[in-house]
Amino acid sequence: MRVTHCDRRASVFVVAEQEPFEGWSQGSFRVWLLDGTCDCGLFQTLHYPCRHALAECAAASIE
């Protein structure tokens, strides 16, 4: 995964999938860190960070 857009002030990030993963097609997903949501739907459904949120945190050095 690669973070293609980073708006730290608004805590909105765009993460691009480099390869398909378990049925997910390649594409970009927006992560709203403060809201705990992601376009993939897993962040808000499972109530813990999805892989896109974790990639964004790693790229932005956010714990």
CORNOR-V426417 format. One record per run of one state. SS is the DSSP state (helix for helix, strand for strand, loop for the rest). FROM is the first residue (numbers start at 1). LEN is the number of residues. If there is no record, write none. Layout:
{{SS;FROM;LEN} {SS;FROM;LEN}}
This chain:
{{loop;1;1} {strand;2;6} {loop;8;4} {strand;12;5} {loop;17;4} {strand;21;1} {loop;22;2} {strand;24;1} {loop;25;3} {strand;28;5} {loop;33;4} {strand;37;2} {loop;39;3} {helix;42;5} {loop;47;4} {helix;51;9} {loop;60;4}}
